[in-house]
Amino acid sequence: MIEHYAHASHAIKGGREYQEDSCLFGLVGRQMHSDEAVAGDGALIAVLADGMGGHVGGAEASRIACQAFQSRFEASEGAYRDRLGLSLDAANAAIGAGVANDPTLDGMGCTLIGVFFDAEGVQWVSVGDSPLYLFREGGIFRLNDDHSMAPLLDDLASRGLMDRREARESPRRHQLRSALTGRPVELVDLPENGVLLQDGDWVILASDGLDTLTDRELEAVLAQHRCATPEEMAQALIAAVEAVGDPFQDNTTVMAIKAIPSPLSSGDGENETLRTVPLTWRNRPGS
C-alpha cells in the first residue's frame, strides 16, 4: 500500500519562442497549495497537456484542457476509470467551446495524460503521444499508448516493409493520429486495469520533448537519481535534455511522482482493478 506521493514538475521552452505545455497536480477531494509537495492521503491527480496550434492556440488549448480535466474529475463520482473518461470528454468539450467563443483559435488542440494515484497504484487516460513512464528496478516501461505515427512506422520496419533508419528519421514520425480538438477523438487509451505500484517506483509524465533522450539515456538519469526528491528528479531529466544541445528542441515538461509506501503495508493485498503484470520493457529505436 502507498502512504503518499511526493511530486514535482519542471519545464523548459527549449528552442521554441513560446511554451505550449501545461500541467497541474491536485489532491482528490480537497484543495492543494501550489507549493505543497506531498499528497498526504495517498490520492493524487496529475494532468499534462502538450498544445498545438501556434503560440496562442497551443498554450490556450493545453491550459483549458488541464483545468477542465481536473475540475470534472473533482466533481465526478463513481469508479475512477469512469471519472477519467468523463474528465477527458470534459477537456475535449472545453476546447471546442473555446474555439466556438473565439474563431481565431480554430485549429488549436493538445495531447493529454490524466493519471489518478491512490493508495495502491495508478490508473490513467491519454490521447496523443505524450509518454507515461514507470521506472522500476532499473528499467523503464511505457504505460500508455503512443498515438503518433511512430509505432506504425516501427511496425513496418520490424516486418521488413520499411528500412529501420528510414522509419526512425521519417518526417511523419511525430504526426499525431489522435488529439483533443473539440471534435470526436479518434484514439483514446483508457485501460480496464491500472498498475499496482511498489516501493521504489517512479512515475513520469512528460511532453514529447523528452524523446530527445534515448531509452538508455533516460534510464541512466532515472537510475542515478532514484533516491532523489521529485524536484531533483524533474530538474535532472530536463538538464539531460538541455545537455543534448538540440537547437530545435521542443517544449519539454516533466512531472515526477515517487510512491512512498506505508510502513505498515504487508503487500499481500491486491485490488481487482489494478495489476502488476504484464508490463513491456521499452525498446524505442535509438535506445
N, C-alpha and C positions, 0 to 999 in steps of 0.2 A: 504494500500500500504506500502511496505517496503522501507525505505530510504537507508539503507545499512545493511551489515552483518559484525559483529565482529567475529573473528575466531582465533583459535589456535589449536595446536596439541601437544601431548606428547606420548612418547613410552618407553617401557622397554623390555629387553630381557627375563625377568622372570628367569625360571630355565634352560633355554637353553644356549648353549655356543655361539650362534650367533643369529643375527637378520635377519629374513626373511620378515618382513613387510616393506612396503614403502608407503608414502603418499605425497601429494602435494596439495597446493592451487594455483589458478591462477585467475586473473581478466580477464574477457572475453573482448577481443579486445585490450588489452594493457598489457605491462609488469608489473610485481609486484616484488618489492624487498622482499627478504626473511623475513625481519623484519617488513613488513607492516602488520598491524593488522586489517585494515578495507577495505572492498570493497566499495568504495565511490559512485560508480554509481549503486549500487544495483544489479550487475551482477557478479556472482562468480561461479567458478567450483572447486569442491573438489573431489579428487580421492584417493582411498585407495585400496591396494592390499596386500594379505597375501600369501607369496610364499610357494611352496612345491618343494621338490626335493633335499634336502640336503643343506649344508652350501652355496656352490657356486650357485647351480641351483636355489634354492628358492629365494635367495636375488637378483639374476640376473633377474629372471622372474618378480618379483614384480616391480623392478626398470624399466625394459623395458616397462612393461605394463602401468605403470603410465605415463611415459614420452610420449609413443606413443599415449595414450588416449588423453592427453592434447593437444599434437601437432595437432592431427587430428581434435579435436573439434574446436580449434582456427582457423584452415584453412578451415573449412566447412562453408556452408551457408544453409539457408532454415530453416524449422521447427526444433525446439530444440530437439524434440523426435527423428527425423531422424538423427540429428547430434550425439545424444547419441549412437544410434545404429551403425552408421558408425565408431564412435570412439572406440566402443567395438571391432568391427571387426578389426580395425587397431591394437589394442593392441594384439589381438589373433594372427594376422598375424606376428607381430613383434616378438612374442615369437617363432613362427615357423621358422622365418628367423634366429633367434639366435641359434636355435638347428641345422639348416642346416649349419650355418657357423662354429659351434663348436659341433661336435657329442658327446663330453663328457658331454654336457648339456642335452642330451636326457633324457626325463622324467621330466624335470622341468615344472612348471606351477604355477598358482596362482588363487585365488579368485579375484574379483574386484567389487568395487562400484564406480560409477561415478555419481555425483549429480550436477545438474545445478540449481543455485539460481538466480531468477530475482526479479523484484520489487514487485511481488505478491506471489511467493511461490517457490516450488521445483518440479523438475522432475528428474527421475533417471533411471539408468540401472544397473543391478547387475547380477553376476554369482557367485555361491558358497554359503558359509554360513556366511560371514561377515555381521553383522547386521547394519541396518539403522534405527535409532530410532527417534521418535518425542516425546518430553516431553511437555505436555500441561496440565495445570490445575491440577497438582499434580499426573498425571498418565503417563505411557509410552505406546506408540503404536510402534509396529514393522511395518515399512512401506514396506520393501522388503521381497521377498520370501526367505525361507531357503532351499537351495539345498543340505543339508546333509540328512542322514537317519533319523535324529531326528523327523521330522514331521510325517514320515511314521510309526515309532515305536509308537509315541504318539497316532496316529490314531488307531493302532491295540489295544492299551491299552484302549482307550476310548470306543471301541466296544466290550470289554471283551475278545478279542482274544489273549491278552498278559497281564501278570502281570505288573502293573504300575511301581513297583520297578525295575523289570527286564528291562522294556523299558528305565527307567532313567539311569540304570547302564550298559546298553549293550555296549560292546566294539565296536559295529558297529555304535553307535550313531553319531560319528563325521566323519564317512566316507562320502566323497563328491560324489554327483551324477552328478555334473557338475563343470567344471573349465576351465580356459584358458590354453591350452597346445599347441596351434598351429594347432590342429586338429578341426574338426567340433564340435561346442559347443552343448551339449545335452539340457540344460535348460537355458533360459535367462529370466530375469524379466525386461520387458520394458513396463510398463503400458501405456494405452492410455491416461490416465489423471494423472496429478500431484496432489499436495496438496497445497491449499491456506494456508498461514501462518498468524498467529495472534500475537498481542503484547504479549510478554512474552514467546513465543515458543522458544524451543531449539531443534536443530537437531544434532544428534550424529552419526557419522560414527565410526565403530570400527572393529578391527580384533576379531576373536572368543575367544581370551584370556579374553575378558571382560565377557564371560559366566561364569567365576569363581564366579561372583556376581549373586545372585538370583534377581528376579524382585523387591522384597521388598527392598533389599539392594541397588539396582540400583536407585530405586525411591527415597529412603531416601537421597542418596548423591545428586541427581539432585535437590530435593526439598530444601535441606539445602543450596545449592549454586546457587539457581535460580537467585539471584541478583548479582552474582559474575561476574567477567570478564571471557571470554573464556579460558584464560590461567589458571586462578584459577580453573575453572570447570574441564578442562582436567587433571590438576595435582591432583585434589581431586578424580577423578574416578580412576586414576592409583594408588593413595595412598590406596584407598579402596581395590583394587585388591591385592596389596602387603601385606596389613594387614591380609589377609586370611592366608598367610604363606604357600601356596602350594609349596612343593619343586620341583614339576614338572610343575610349572606354565609356560604356553605357552607365546610366544611373545605377547605383548599387545600394540596396538596402538589406541589412541582415538583422533578423530577430533571433536572439539566442535564449533558449529556455533550458534550465537544468532541473531535473527531477530530484527532489530531496526526499528520501524515503522516511517513513515513520520508524522510530527506533523500536516500536512495539510490533511492527509488521512481521508476520510469520512467513508471508509469501506463498502460503498454501492455497489461499482462495483464488477463484477465477470468475470474472464477470462474463456472462454468456455472450455479451455484445462485443467483447474485446478478445484479442488473440495475441499469441506470442510468435506464431509462425503461420504461413510461410512468409519469410522476408527474402527478397532477392538482392544479392550484392550488386552494387552499381558497377557498370563497366562501359563507361562512355568512350567513344573514340578520342584518342589523345591522352588517355589516362596514363 
